[in-house]
């Protein structure tokens, strides 16, 4: 009888464990996208990284449209490759960079750069 009760208890415990996930699924994904022309990037500064804090890049840009001249990019993933791409595009009159950030990522701080891509030839030399 004890064996039977142990098996029933184990079966119920396994069934309940599958029905109660540890982390609820996100109902939506909030993305923040920056498209920055290379000629508008004035400076790129990597912040000091502290354990459990997100990585950070500070971009100094040409202010436009009532926005300030500094953009802070944070990510729970490293930003070394993105910083390298920003430095490559900086000052270019025809290239731009697109940075997409997941603002409710399933990471420690809930912020993750999911794309940092360079696009070439956006602007013609006559503009």
Buried (B, 14 or more C-beta within 10 A) or exposed (E): EEEEEEEEEEEEEEEEEEEEEEEEEEEEEEEEEBEBBBBBBBEBEEBEEEEEEBBBBEBBBEEEEEEEEEBEBBBBBEBEEBBEBBEEBBEBEBBBBEBBBBEBBEEEEBBBBEEBEBEEEBBEEEE
